[in-house]
């Protein structure tokens, strides 16, 4: 956890692991949005974020990435639904990540701008403390551009009225980790994007390409795939 930012206090074993940065070829940003046929599909499937546009000289797929059509989605009722709609259900990093995110909505409703909010984590477990905001610990999907996923996710939180925009101290952090194989130590995040709720409320998601190109100017951005 970074000092001066929020902490999710849970007991777990963490090991230091060197972050392996994966090279990714430069891809053209495609701003055509995915189509959502009906509310049922939007609720239970992850909208497409990529298409195969052919093959290169080495026979590898040429991938074009697409923004989600956030405005066509029904509002997420909670943070878990927002995560699973944009990232998918298989992207939680720590064993307890899904349970922690599920409890975020209770903290969100009860926060009232308190700096530290603690919620009960089961009958016998240690409580979870949220200091100044929320953390989403997820695994990277190297088949899609993680920056575009993160932008879409913040857009979806905003559209779903899950952004606490009345405080300059409350932040949202997305931490993306390289995939952890069974038996591996937990690693440090390969990417981090933390941004205040007030800033998210002010962001113009009608121009996502501009946000993408200047992502490092919005909040605190660290990690792989630096924007040129």
mmCIF file of the C-alpha atoms, coordinates in Angstrom:
data_MODEL
# 
_entry.id   MODEL 
# 
loop_
_atom_site.group_PDB 
_atom_site.id 
_atom_site.type_symbol 
_atom_site.label_atom_id 
_atom_site.label_alt_id 
_atom_site.label_comp_id 
_atom_site.label_asym_id 
_atom_site.label_entity_id 
_atom_site.label_seq_id 
_atom_site.pdbx_PDB_ins_code 
_atom_site.Cartn_x 
_atom_site.Cartn_y 
_atom_site.Cartn_z 
_atom_site.occupancy 
_atom_site.B_iso_or_equiv 
_atom_site.pdbx_formal_charge 
_atom_site.auth_seq_id 
_atom_site.auth_comp_id 
_atom_site.auth_asym_id 
_atom_site.auth_atom_id 
_atom_site.pdbx_PDB_model_num 
ATOM 1   C CA . UNK A 1 1   ? 0.000   0.000   0.000   1.00 0.00 ? 1   UNK A CA 1 
ATOM 2   C CA . UNK A 1 2   ? 1.222   3.480   -0.734  1.00 0.00 ? 2   UNK A CA 1 
ATOM 3   C CA . UNK A 1 3   ? 1.619   5.908   2.197   1.00 0.00 ? 3   UNK A CA 1 
ATOM 4   C CA . UNK A 1 4   ? -0.725  8.847   2.065   1.00 0.00 ? 4   UNK A CA 1 
ATOM 5   C CA . UNK A 1 5   ? -3.282  6.864   0.117   1.00 0.00 ? 5   UNK A CA 1 
ATOM 6   C CA . UNK A 1 6   ? -5.984  4.440   1.092   1.00 0.00 ? 6   UNK A CA 1 
ATOM 7   C CA . UNK A 1 7   ? -5.329  1.051   2.654   1.00 0.00 ? 7   UNK A CA 1 
ATOM 8   C CA . UNK A 1 8   ? -7.391  -2.085  2.612   1.00 0.00 ? 8   UNK A CA 1 
ATOM 9   C CA . UNK A 1 9   ? -6.242  -3.877  5.766   1.00 0.00 ? 9   UNK A CA 1 
ATOM 10  C CA . UNK A 1 10  ? -6.519  -7.628  5.433   1.00 0.00 ? 10  UNK A CA 1 
ATOM 11  C CA . UNK A 1 11  ? -4.224  -10.443 6.550   1.00 0.00 ? 11  UNK A CA 1 
ATOM 12  C CA . UNK A 1 12  ? -2.406  -12.112 3.668   1.00 0.00 ? 12  UNK A CA 1 
ATOM 13  C CA . UNK A 1 13  ? 1.019   -13.256 2.613   1.00 0.00 ? 13  UNK A CA 1 
ATOM 14  C CA . UNK A 1 14  ? 2.765   -11.098 0.078   1.00 0.00 ? 14  UNK A CA 1 
ATOM 15  C CA . UNK A 1 15  ? 6.080   -11.789 -1.573  1.00 0.00 ? 15  UNK A CA 1 
ATOM 16  C CA . UNK A 1 16  ? 8.310   -9.473  -3.501  1.00 0.00 ? 16  UNK A CA 1 
ATOM 17  C CA . UNK A 1 17  ? 8.335   -10.339 -7.138  1.00 0.00 ? 17  UNK A CA 1 
ATOM 18  C CA . UNK A 1 18  ? 10.038  -8.538  -9.942  1.00 0.00 ? 18  UNK A CA 1 
ATOM 19  C CA . UNK A 1 19  ? 7.485   -7.032  -12.277 1.00 0.00 ? 19  UNK A CA 1 
ATOM 20  C CA . UNK A 1 20  ? 7.897   -8.382  -15.742 1.00 0.00 ? 20  UNK A CA 1 
ATOM 21  C CA . UNK A 1 21  ? 6.889   -5.767  -18.229 1.00 0.00 ? 21  UNK A CA 1 
ATOM 22  C CA . UNK A 1 22  ? 5.409   -7.207  -21.371 1.00 0.00 ? 22  UNK A CA 1 
ATOM 23  C CA . UNK A 1 23  ? 6.191   -5.434  -24.589 1.00 0.00 ? 23  UNK A CA 1 
ATOM 24  C CA . UNK A 1 24  ? 3.152   -4.474  -26.575 1.00 0.00 ? 24  UNK A CA 1 
ATOM 25  C CA . UNK A 1 25  ? 3.164   -3.300  -30.140 1.00 0.00 ? 25  UNK A CA 1 
ATOM 26  C CA . UNK A 1 26  ? 1.737   0.105   -30.901 1.00 0.00 ? 26  UNK A CA 1 
ATOM 27  C CA . UNK A 1 27  ? -1.898  -0.254  -31.943 1.00 0.00 ? 27  UNK A CA 1 
ATOM 28  C CA . UNK A 1 28  ? -4.187  2.273   -33.540 1.00 0.00 ? 28  UNK A CA 1 
ATOM 29  C CA . UNK A 1 29  ? -6.981  3.381   -31.231 1.00 0.00 ? 29  UNK A CA 1 
ATOM 30  C CA . UNK A 1 30  ? -10.380 2.594   -32.671 1.00 0.00 ? 30  UNK A CA 1 
ATOM 31  C CA . UNK A 1 31  ? -13.127 4.713   -31.184 1.00 0.00 ? 31  UNK A CA 1 
ATOM 32  C CA . UNK A 1 32  ? -16.094 2.831   -32.647 1.00 0.00 ? 32  UNK A CA 1 
ATOM 33  C CA . UNK A 1 33  ? -18.118 1.586   -29.710 1.00 0.00 ? 33  UNK A CA 1 
ATOM 34  C CA . UNK A 1 34  ? -19.364 -1.912  -29.040 1.00 0.00 ? 34  UNK A CA 1 
ATOM 35  C CA . UNK A 1 35  ? -23.066 -2.592  -29.463 1.00 0.00 ? 35  UNK A CA 1 
ATOM 36  C CA . UNK A 1 36  ? -25.228 -3.833  -26.623 1.00 0.00 ? 36  UNK A CA 1 
ATOM 37  C CA . UNK A 1 37  ? -28.354 -5.540  -27.942 1.00 0.00 ? 37  UNK A CA 1 
ATOM 38  C CA . UNK A 1 38  ? -30.399 -5.545  -24.779 1.00 0.00 ? 38  UNK A CA 1 
ATOM 39  C CA . UNK A 1 39  ? -30.298 -5.053  -21.039 1.00 0.00 ? 39  UNK A CA 1 
ATOM 40  C CA . UNK A 1 40  ? -29.903 -8.769  -20.309 1.00 0.00 ? 40  UNK A CA 1 
ATOM 41  C CA . UNK A 1 41  ? -26.724 -8.990  -22.383 1.00 0.00 ? 41  UNK A CA 1 
ATOM 42  C CA . UNK A 1 42  ? -25.331 -5.866  -20.758 1.00 0.00 ? 42  UNK A CA 1 
ATOM 43  C CA . UNK A 1 43  ? -25.905 -7.323  -17.308 1.00 0.00 ? 43  UNK A CA 1 
ATOM 44  C CA . UNK A 1 44  ? -24.350 -10.722 -17.803 1.00 0.00 ? 44  UNK A CA 1 
ATOM 45  C CA . UNK A 1 45  ? -21.656 -10.521 -20.488 1.00 0.00 ? 45  UNK A CA 1 
ATOM 46  C CA . UNK A 1 46  ? -18.542 -8.467  -20.924 1.00 0.00 ? 46  UNK A CA 1 
ATOM 47  C CA . UNK A 1 47  ? -18.965 -6.227  -23.996 1.00 0.00 ? 47  UNK A CA 1 
ATOM 48  C CA . UNK A 1 48  ? -16.431 -6.801  -26.772 1.00 0.00 ? 48  UNK A CA 1 
ATOM 49  C CA . UNK A 1 49  ? -13.416 -4.523  -26.619 1.00 0.00 ? 49  UNK A CA 1 
ATOM 50  C CA . UNK A 1 50  ? -11.423 -5.813  -29.564 1.00 0.00 ? 50  UNK A CA 1 
ATOM 51  C CA . UNK A 1 51  ? -11.671 -7.134  -33.094 1.00 0.00 ? 51  UNK A CA 1 
ATOM 52  C CA . UNK A 1 52  ? -9.181  -9.047  -35.227 1.00 0.00 ? 52  UNK A CA 1 
ATOM 53  C CA . UNK A 1 53  ? -8.389  -6.938  -38.283 1.00 0.00 ? 53  UNK A CA 1 
ATOM 54  C CA . UNK A 1 54  ? -6.187  -9.467  -40.099 1.00 0.00 ? 54  UNK A CA 1 
ATOM 55  C CA . UNK A 1 55  ? -2.683  -10.851 -39.651 1.00 0.00 ? 55  UNK A CA 1 
ATOM 56  C CA . UNK A 1 56  ? 0.800   -9.365  -39.842 1.00 0.00 ? 56  UNK A CA 1 
ATOM 57  C CA . UNK A 1 57  ? 3.761   -10.819 -41.754 1.00 0.00 ? 57  UNK A CA 1 
ATOM 58  C CA . UNK A 1 58  ? 4.509   -13.173 -38.854 1.00 0.00 ? 58  UNK A CA 1 
ATOM 59  C CA . UNK A 1 59  ? 0.959   -14.520 -38.899 1.00 0.00 ? 59  UNK A CA 1 
ATOM 60  C CA . UNK A 1 60  ? 0.008   -12.808 -35.654 1.00 0.00 ? 60  UNK A CA 1 
ATOM 61  C CA . UNK A 1 61  ? -3.409  -11.258 -35.208 1.00 0.00 ? 61  UNK A CA 1 
ATOM 62  C CA . UNK A 1 62  ? -3.683  -7.507  -35.757 1.00 0.00 ? 62  UNK A CA 1 
ATOM 63  C CA . UNK A 1 63  ? -5.935  -6.319  -32.961 1.00 0.00 ? 63  UNK A CA 1 
ATOM 64  C CA . UNK A 1 64  ? -8.026  -3.150  -33.009 1.00 0.00 ? 64  UNK A CA 1 
ATOM 65  C CA . UNK A 1 65  ? -9.375  -1.994  -29.650 1.00 0.00 ? 65  UNK A CA 1 
ATOM 66  C CA . UNK A 1 66  ? -12.804 -0.477  -29.159 1.00 0.00 ? 66  UNK A CA 1 
ATOM 67  C CA . UNK A 1 67  ? -14.298 1.622   -26.408 1.00 0.00 ? 67  UNK A CA 1 
ATOM 68  C CA . UNK A 1 68  ? -17.312 0.243   -24.576 1.00 0.00 ? 68  UNK A CA 1 
ATOM 69  C CA . UNK A 1 69  ? -20.566 2.034   -25.330 1.00 0.00 ? 69  UNK A CA 1 
ATOM 70  C CA . UNK A 1 70  ? -21.015 3.031   -21.714 1.00 0.00 ? 70  UNK A CA 1 
ATOM 71  C CA . UNK A 1 71  ? -24.099 5.122   -22.322 1.00 0.00 ? 71  UNK A CA 1 
ATOM 72  C CA . UNK A 1 72  ? -25.876 2.063   -23.789 1.00 0.00 ? 72  UNK A CA 1 
ATOM 73  C CA . UNK A 1 73  ? -25.302 0.017   -20.641 1.00 0.00 ? 73  UNK A CA 1 
ATOM 74  C CA . UNK A 1 74  ? -27.756 0.004   -17.741 1.00 0.00 ? 74  UNK A CA 1 
ATOM 75  C CA . UNK A 1 75  ? -26.337 1.639   -14.645 1.00 0.00 ? 75  UNK A CA 1 
ATOM 76  C CA . UNK A 1 76  ? -24.333 -0.671  -12.417 1.00 0.00 ? 76  UNK A CA 1 
ATOM 77  C CA . UNK A 1 77  ? -26.107 -1.223  -9.119  1.00 0.00 ? 77  UNK A CA 1 
ATOM 78  C CA . UNK A 1 78  ? -22.843 -1.711  -7.224  1.00 0.00 ? 78  UNK A CA 1 
ATOM 79  C CA . UNK A 1 79  ? -19.070 -1.792  -7.660  1.00 0.00 ? 79  UNK A CA 1 
ATOM 80  C CA . UNK A 1 80  ? -18.979 -5.542  -8.240  1.00 0.00 ? 80  UNK A CA 1 
ATOM 81  C CA . UNK A 1 81  ? -21.309 -5.261  -11.214 1.00 0.00 ? 81  UNK A CA 1 
ATOM 82  C CA . UNK A 1 82  ? -19.245 -2.399  -12.624 1.00 0.00 ? 82  UNK A CA 1 
ATOM 83  C CA . UNK A 1 83  ? -15.993 -4.386  -12.317 1.00 0.00 ? 83  UNK A CA 1 
ATOM 84  C CA . UNK A 1 84  ? -17.419 -7.535  -13.875 1.00 0.00 ? 84  UNK A CA 1 
ATOM 85  C CA . UNK A 1 85  ? -19.081 -5.669  -16.745 1.00 0.00 ? 85  UNK A CA 1 
ATOM 86  C CA . UNK A 1 86  ? -15.909 -3.863  -17.823 1.00 0.00 ? 86  UNK A CA 1 
ATOM 87  C CA . UNK A 1 87  ? -13.131 -6.233  -16.719 1.00 0.00 ? 87  UNK A CA 1 
ATOM 88  C CA . UNK A 1 88  ? -14.898 -9.594  -16.390 1.00 0.00 ? 88  UNK A CA 1 
ATOM 89  C CA . UNK A 1 89  ? -15.393 -12.022 -13.511 1.00 0.00 ? 89  UNK A CA 1 
ATOM 90  C CA . UNK A 1 90  ? -11.962 -13.659 -13.784 1.00 0.00 ? 90  UNK A CA 1 
ATOM 91  C CA . UNK A 1 91  ? -9.839  -10.609 -13.107 1.00 0.00 ? 91  UNK A CA 1 
ATOM 92  C CA . UNK A 1 92  ? -9.772  -10.389 -9.289  1.00 0.00 ? 92  UNK A CA 1 
ATOM 93  C CA . UNK A 1 93  ? -6.145  -10.559 -8.112  1.00 0.00 ? 93  UNK A CA 1 
ATOM 94  C CA . UNK A 1 94  ? -6.108  -11.411 -4.406  1.00 0.00 ? 94  UNK A CA 1 
ATOM 95  C CA . UNK A 1 95  ? -8.222  -14.178 -2.919  1.00 0.00 ? 95  UNK A CA 1 
ATOM 96  C CA . UNK A 1 96  ? -10.247 -11.629 -1.007  1.00 0.00 ? 96  UNK A CA 1 
ATOM 97  C CA . UNK A 1 97  ? -10.564 -8.984  -3.730  1.00 0.00 ? 97  UNK A CA 1 
ATOM 98  C CA . UNK A 1 98  ? -14.090 -9.905  -4.829  1.00 0.00 ? 98  UNK A CA 1 
ATOM 99  C CA . UNK A 1 99  ? -15.393 -9.869  -1.258  1.00 0.00 ? 99  UNK A CA 1 
ATOM 100 C CA . UNK A 1 100 ? -13.729 -6.530  -0.542  1.00 0.00 ? 100 UNK A CA 1 
ATOM 101 C CA . UNK A 1 101 ? -15.198 -4.878  -3.641  1.00 0.00 ? 101 UNK A CA 1 
ATOM 102 C CA . UNK A 1 102 ? -18.616 -6.270  -2.770  1.00 0.00 ? 102 UNK A CA 1 
ATOM 103 C CA . UNK A 1 103 ? -18.450 -4.417  0.562   1.00 0.00 ? 103 UNK A CA 1 
ATOM 104 C CA . UNK A 1 104 ? -17.435 -1.118  -1.022  1.00 0.00 ? 104 UNK A CA 1 
ATOM 105 C CA . UNK A 1 105 ? -21.012 -0.052  -1.695  1.00 0.00 ? 105 UNK A CA 1 
ATOM 106 C CA . UNK A 1 106 ? -21.811 -0.181  2.030   1.00 0.00 ? 106 UNK A CA 1 
ATOM 107 C CA . UNK A 1 107 ? -18.799 1.998   2.777   1.00 0.00 ? 107 UNK A CA 1 
ATOM 108 C CA . UNK A 1 108 ? -19.740 4.348   -0.058  1.00 0.00 ? 108 UNK A CA 1 
ATOM 109 C CA . UNK A 1 109 ? -23.234 4.893   1.318   1.00 0.00 ? 109 UNK A CA 1 
ATOM 110 C CA . UNK A 1 110 ? -22.104 5.322   4.922   1.00 0.00 ? 110 UNK A CA 1 
ATOM 111 C CA . UNK A 1 111 ? -18.945 7.341   4.350   1.00 0.00 ? 111 UNK A CA 1 
ATOM 112 C CA . UNK A 1 112 ? -20.230 10.886  4.786   1.00 0.00 ? 112 UNK A CA 1 
ATOM 113 C CA . UNK A 1 113 ? -16.736 12.210  3.999   1.00 0.00 ? 113 UNK A CA 1 
ATOM 114 C CA . UNK A 1 114 ? -15.089 10.418  6.918   1.00 0.00 ? 114 UNK A CA 1 
ATOM 115 C CA . UNK A 1 115 ? -11.397 9.829   6.360   1.00 0.00 ? 115 UNK A CA 1 
ATOM 116 C CA . UNK A 1 116 ? -11.470 6.239   7.649   1.00 0.00 ? 116 UNK A CA 1 
ATOM 117 C CA . UNK A 1 117 ? -14.439 3.901   7.451   1.00 0.00 ? 117 UNK A CA 1 
ATOM 118 C CA . UNK A 1 118 ? -14.338 0.365   8.825   1.00 0.00 ? 118 UNK A CA 1 
ATOM 119 C CA . UNK A 1 119 ? -16.835 -2.350  7.935   1.00 0.00 ? 119 UNK A CA 1 
ATOM 120 C CA . UNK A 1 120 ? -17.242 -5.764  9.493   1.00 0.00 ? 120 UNK A CA 1 
ATOM 121 C CA . UNK A 1 121 ? -15.724 -8.554  7.435   1.00 0.00 ? 121 UNK A CA 1 
ATOM 122 C CA . UNK A 1 122 ? -17.668 -11.612 8.527   1.00 0.00 ? 122 UNK A CA 1 
ATOM 123 C CA . UNK A 1 123 ? -18.167 -12.826 12.086  1.00 0.00 ? 123 UNK A CA 1 
ATOM 124 C CA . UNK A 1 124 ? -14.587 -13.736 12.928  1.00 0.00 ? 124 UNK A CA 1 
ATOM 125 C CA . UNK A 1 125 ? -12.439 -11.931 10.359  1.00 0.00 ? 125 UNK A CA 1 
ATOM 126 C CA . UNK A 1 126 ? -10.571 -8.703  10.929  1.00 0.00 ? 126 UNK A CA 1 
ATOM 127 C CA . UNK A 1 127 ? -12.480 -5.603  9.800   1.00 0.00 ? 127 UNK A CA 1 
ATOM 128 C CA . UNK A 1 128 ? -11.706 -3.867  6.522   1.00 0.00 ? 128 UNK A CA 1 
ATOM 129 C CA . UNK A 1 129 ? -10.675 -0.207  6.691   1.00 0.00 ? 129 UNK A CA 1 
ATOM 130 C CA . UNK A 1 130 ? -11.004 2.117   3.720   1.00 0.00 ? 130 UNK A CA 1 
ATOM 131 C CA . UNK A 1 131 ? -8.828  5.204   4.108   1.00 0.00 ? 131 UNK A CA 1 
ATOM 132 C CA . UNK A 1 132 ? -9.751  8.046   1.781   1.00 0.00 ? 132 UNK A CA 1 
ATOM 133 C CA . UNK A 1 133 ? -11.160 5.946   -1.034  1.00 0.00 ? 133 UNK A CA 1 
ATOM 134 C CA . UNK A 1 134 ? -11.335 2.591   -2.783  1.00 0.00 ? 134 UNK A CA 1 
ATOM 135 C CA . UNK A 1 135 ? -8.793  0.267   -4.378  1.00 0.00 ? 135 UNK A CA 1 
ATOM 136 C CA . UNK A 1 136 ? -9.615  -2.167  -7.169  1.00 0.00 ? 136 UNK A CA 1 
ATOM 137 C CA . UNK A 1 137 ? -6.953  -4.912  -7.325  1.00 0.00 ? 137 UNK A CA 1 
ATOM 138 C CA . UNK A 1 138 ? -7.274  -6.703  -10.669 1.00 0.00 ? 138 UNK A CA 1 
ATOM 139 C CA . UNK A 1 139 ? -5.180  -8.794  -13.039 1.00 0.00 ? 139 UNK A CA 1 
ATOM 140 C CA . UNK A 1 140 ? -4.031  -7.469  -16.404 1.00 0.00 ? 140 UNK A CA 1 
ATOM 141 C CA . UNK A 1 141 ? -5.530  -8.913  -19.568 1.00 0.00 ? 141 UNK A CA 1 
ATOM 142 C CA . UNK A 1 142 ? -2.744  -8.451  -22.102 1.00 0.00 ? 142 UNK A CA 1 
ATOM 143 C CA . UNK A 1 143 ? -5.146  -9.039  -25.000 1.00 0.00 ? 143 UNK A CA 1 
ATOM 144 C CA . UNK A 1 144 ? -6.705  -5.624  -24.461 1.00 0.00 ? 144 UNK A CA 1 
ATOM 145 C CA . UNK A 1 145 ? -5.258  -2.192  -23.777 1.00 0.00 ? 145 UNK A CA 1 
ATOM 146 C CA . UNK A 1 146 ? -5.439  -1.758  -19.997 1.00 0.00 ? 146 UNK A CA 1 
ATOM 147 C CA . UNK A 1 147 ? -5.519  2.024   -20.250 1.00 0.00 ? 147 UNK A CA 1 
ATOM 148 C CA . UNK A 1 148 ? -8.718  1.866   -22.282 1.00 0.00 ? 148 UNK A CA 1 
ATOM 149 C CA . UNK A 1 149 ? -10.268 -0.553  -19.796 1.00 0.00 ? 149 UNK A CA 1 
ATOM 150 C CA . UNK A 1 150 ? -9.456  1.769   -16.909 1.00 0.00 ? 150 UNK A CA 1 
ATOM 151 C CA . UNK A 1 151 ? -10.906 4.807   -18.679 1.00 0.00 ? 151 UNK A CA 1 
ATOM 152 C CA . UNK A 1 152 ? -14.083 2.890   -19.516 1.00 0.00 ? 152 UNK A CA 1 
ATOM 153 C CA . UNK A 1 153 ? -14.323 1.685   -15.924 1.00 0.00 ? 153 UNK A CA 1 
ATOM 154 C CA . UNK A 1 154 ? -14.155 5.199   -14.462 1.00 0.00 ? 154 UNK A CA 1 
ATOM 155 C CA . UNK A 1 155 ? -16.686 6.336   -17.060 1.00 0.00 ? 155 UNK A CA 1 
ATOM 156 C CA . UNK A 1 156 ? -19.014 3.499   -16.031 1.00 0.00 ? 156 UNK A CA 1 
ATOM 157 C CA . UNK A 1 157 ? -18.651 4.332   -12.327 1.00 0.00 ? 157 UNK A CA 1 
ATOM 158 C CA . UNK A 1 158 ? -19.487 7.951   -13.095 1.00 0.00 ? 158 UNK A CA 1 
ATOM 159 C CA . UNK A 1 159 ? -22.473 7.048   -15.273 1.00 0.00 ? 159 UNK A CA 1 
ATOM 160 C CA . UNK A 1 160 ? -23.707 4.689   -12.538 1.00 0.00 ? 160 UNK A CA 1 
ATOM 161 C CA . UNK A 1 161 ? -23.533 7.418   -9.863  1.00 0.00 ? 161 UNK A CA 1 
ATOM 162 C CA . UNK A 1 162 ? -20.835 5.521   -7.952  1.00 0.00 ? 162 UNK A CA 1 
ATOM 163 C CA . UNK A 1 163 ? -18.368 8.411   -7.896  1.00 0.00 ? 163 UNK A CA 1 
ATOM 164 C CA . UNK A 1 164 ? -18.083 10.419  -4.685  1.00 0.00 ? 164 UNK A CA 1 
ATOM 165 C CA . UNK A 1 165 ? -17.537 13.804  -6.265  1.00 0.00 ? 165 UNK A CA 1 
ATOM 166 C CA . UNK A 1 166 ? -18.172 16.126  -3.324  1.00 0.00 ? 166 UNK A CA 1 
ATOM 167 C CA . UNK A 1 167 ? -14.815 15.603  -1.663  1.00 0.00 ? 167 UNK A CA 1 
ATOM 168 C CA . UNK A 1 168 ? -11.285 16.478  -2.715  1.00 0.00 ? 168 UNK A CA 1 
ATOM 169 C CA . UNK A 1 169 ? -9.873  13.739  -0.502  1.00 0.00 ? 169 UNK A CA 1 
ATOM 170 C CA . UNK A 1 170 ? -11.817 10.688  -1.699  1.00 0.00 ? 170 UNK A CA 1 
ATOM 171 C CA . UNK A 1 171 ? -9.991  8.756   -4.426  1.00 0.00 ? 171 UNK A CA 1 
ATOM 172 C CA . UNK A 1 172 ? -10.421 5.726   -6.658  1.00 0.00 ? 172 UNK A CA 1 
ATOM 173 C CA . UNK A 1 173 ? -7.410  3.553   -7.475  1.00 0.00 ? 173 UNK A CA 1 
ATOM 174 C CA . UNK A 1 174 ? -7.140  0.784   -10.066 1.00 0.00 ? 174 UNK A CA 1 
ATOM 175 C CA . UNK A 1 175 ? -4.136  -1.481  -9.519  1.00 0.00 ? 175 UNK A CA 1 
ATOM 176 C CA . UNK A 1 176 ? -3.403  -3.988  -12.259 1.00 0.00 ? 176 UNK A CA 1 
ATOM 177 C CA . UNK A 1 177 ? -1.104  -6.948  -11.634 1.00 0.00 ? 177 UNK A CA 1 
ATOM 178 C CA . UNK A 1 178 ? 0.655   -9.426  -13.878 1.00 0.00 ? 178 UNK A CA 1 
ATOM 179 C CA . UNK A 1 179 ? -1.098  -12.784 -13.825 1.00 0.00 ? 179 UNK A CA 1 
ATOM 180 C CA . UNK A 1 180 ? -0.304  -14.867 -10.757 1.00 0.00 ? 180 UNK A CA 1 
ATOM 181 C CA . UNK A 1 181 ? 0.113   -18.567 -11.417 1.00 0.00 ? 181 UNK A CA 1 
ATOM 182 C CA . UNK A 1 182 ? -0.675  -21.090 -8.638  1.00 0.00 ? 182 UNK A CA 1 
ATOM 183 C CA . UNK A 1 183 ? 2.106   -21.101 -6.052  1.00 0.00 ? 183 UNK A CA 1 
ATOM 184 C CA . UNK A 1 184 ? 3.577   -17.778 -7.119  1.00 0.00 ? 184 UNK A CA 1 
ATOM 185 C CA . UNK A 1 185 ? 4.180   -14.954 -4.669  1.00 0.00 ? 185 UNK A CA 1 
ATOM 186 C CA . UNK A 1 186 ? 1.925   -11.948 -4.903  1.00 0.00 ? 186 UNK A CA 1 
ATOM 187 C CA . UNK A 1 187 ? 3.623   -9.115  -6.782  1.00 0.00 ? 187 UNK A CA 1 
ATOM 188 C CA . UNK A 1 188 ? 3.670   -5.352  -6.807  1.00 0.00 ? 188 UNK A CA 1 
ATOM 189 C CA . UNK A 1 189 ? 1.178   -3.787  -9.247  1.00 0.00 ? 189 UNK A CA 1 
ATOM 190 C CA . UNK A 1 190 ? 2.400   -3.435  -12.811 1.00 0.00 ? 190 UNK A CA 1 
ATOM 191 C CA . UNK A 1 191 ? 0.092   -0.457  -13.331 1.00 0.00 ? 191 UNK A CA 1 
ATOM 192 C CA . UNK A 1 192 ? -1.526  2.037   -10.987 1.00 0.00 ? 192 UNK A CA 1 
ATOM 193 C CA . UNK A 1 193 ? -4.004  4.781   -11.724 1.00 0.00 ? 193 UNK A CA 1 
ATOM 194 C CA . UNK A 1 194 ? -5.424  6.685   -8.770  1.00 0.00 ? 194 UNK A CA 1 
ATOM 195 C CA . UNK A 1 195 ? -7.612  9.721   -9.225  1.00 0.00 ? 195 UNK A CA 1 
ATOM 196 C CA . UNK A 1 196 ? -9.845  11.820  -6.984  1.00 0.00 ? 196 UNK A CA 1 
ATOM 197 C CA . UNK A 1 197 ? -13.586 11.456  -7.290  1.00 0.00 ? 197 UNK A CA 1 
ATOM 198 C CA . UNK A 1 198 ? -13.978 15.164  -7.878  1.00 0.00 ? 198 UNK A CA 1 
ATOM 199 C CA . UNK A 1 199 ? -11.607 14.978  -10.857 1.00 0.00 ? 199 UNK A CA 1 
ATOM 200 C CA . UNK A 1 200 ? -13.513 12.024  -12.336 1.00 0.00 ? 200 UNK A CA 1 
ATOM 201 C CA . UNK A 1 201 ? -16.735 13.992  -12.054 1.00 0.00 ? 201 UNK A CA 1 
ATOM 202 C CA . UNK A 1 202 ? -15.150 16.804  -14.058 1.00 0.00 ? 202 UNK A CA 1 
ATOM 203 C CA . UNK A 1 203 ? -13.637 14.579  -16.779 1.00 0.00 ? 203 UNK A CA 1 
ATOM 204 C CA . UNK A 1 204 ? -15.150 14.720  -20.265 1.00 0.00 ? 204 UNK A CA 1 
ATOM 205 C CA . UNK A 1 205 ? -15.633 11.100  -21.279 1.00 0.00 ? 205 UNK A CA 1 
ATOM 206 C CA . UNK A 1 206 ? -17.041 12.212  -24.610 1.00 0.00 ? 206 UNK A CA 1 
ATOM 207 C CA . UNK A 1 207 ? -13.404 12.579  -25.704 1.00 0.00 ? 207 UNK A CA 1 
ATOM 208 C CA . UNK A 1 208 ? -11.799 9.384   -24.409 1.00 0.00 ? 208 UNK A CA 1 
ATOM 209 C CA . UNK A 1 209 ? -9.016  9.450   -26.975 1.00 0.00 ? 209 UNK A CA 1 
ATOM 210 C CA . UNK A 1 210 ? -7.729  12.709  -25.483 1.00 0.00 ? 210 UNK A CA 1 
ATOM 211 C CA . UNK A 1 211 ? -7.864  11.201  -21.991 1.00 0.00 ? 211 UNK A CA 1 
ATOM 212 C CA . UNK A 1 212 ? -6.001  8.147   -23.300 1.00 0.00 ? 212 UNK A CA 1 
ATOM 213 C CA . UNK A 1 213 ? -3.234  10.242  -24.842 1.00 0.00 ? 213 UNK A CA 1 
ATOM 214 C CA . UNK A 1 214 ? -2.799  12.290  -21.641 1.00 0.00 ? 214 UNK A CA 1 
ATOM 215 C CA . UNK A 1 215 ? -3.676  9.685   -19.013 1.00 0.00 ? 215 UNK A CA 1 
ATOM 216 C CA . UNK A 1 216 ? -0.585  10.558  -16.961 1.00 0.00 ? 216 UNK A CA 1 
ATOM 217 C CA . UNK A 1 217 ? -2.028  14.050  -16.406 1.00 0.00 ? 217 UNK A CA 1 
ATOM 218 C CA . UNK A 1 218 ? -5.115  12.713  -14.645 1.00 0.00 ? 218 UNK A CA 1 
ATOM 219 C CA . UNK A 1 219 ? -4.383  11.821  -11.055 1.00 0.00 ? 219 UNK A CA 1 
ATOM 220 C CA . UNK A 1 220 ? -1.409  9.529   -10.444 1.00 0.00 ? 220 UNK A CA 1 
ATOM 221 C CA . UNK A 1 221 ? -0.481  7.118   -13.216 1.00 0.00 ? 221 UNK A CA 1 
ATOM 222 C CA . UNK A 1 222 ? 2.375   4.611   -13.069 1.00 0.00 ? 222 UNK A CA 1 
ATOM 223 C CA . UNK A 1 223 ? 3.449   1.479   -14.856 1.00 0.00 ? 223 UNK A CA 1 
ATOM 224 C CA . UNK A 1 224 ? 3.512   -0.246  -18.190 1.00 0.00 ? 224 UNK A CA 1 
ATOM 225 C CA . UNK A 1 225 ? 2.568   1.118   -21.589 1.00 0.00 ? 225 UNK A CA 1 
ATOM 226 C CA . UNK A 1 226 ? 3.582   4.766   -21.211 1.00 0.00 ? 226 UNK A CA 1 
ATOM 227 C CA . UNK A 1 227 ? 1.492   6.990   -23.438 1.00 0.00 ? 227 UNK A CA 1 
ATOM 228 C CA . UNK A 1 228 ? 3.500   8.722   -26.142 1.00 0.00 ? 228 UNK A CA 1 
# 
